[in-house]
Amino acid sequence: MKSILTYTALIAVTACAEVSTTPDPITQAVSGRTLVAGDSRLTAGANGTLIGTLATGDTLSGTWRISGGKWCRTLTLPARFAGPEVCQDAALADGQLVIVGSNGSHTTYVIE
């Protein structure tokens, strides 16, 4: 009985380890890449940093992650966007990242 419980526990631990190490497809697609939408260029660093320039000329800085199919970002610059983490629906489509804003508008980024 003891060996069955040990084997079952080992299977459960292995299954959890496999799930947690499988990268999200969106994370795989954008990590370490540049995202371009019009004149906005953002770099989603493999270490979770987010830097770039917006079409307005503002410098953007912060962090990013994917959680449950959502693009989550915490910005420090520009100051008007700085604050707590914001998570928005995200999807991959034809080599592009589509993010749905809180107002329902879509921003499509070409992944370079």
Buried (B, 14 or more C-beta within 10 A) or exposed (E): EEEEEEEEEEEEEEEEEEEEEEEBEBBEBBBEBBBBBEEBBBBBBEEEEBBBBBEEEBEBBBBBBBEEEBBBBBBEBBEEBEEEEBBEBBBBEEEBBBBBEEEEEEBBBBBE
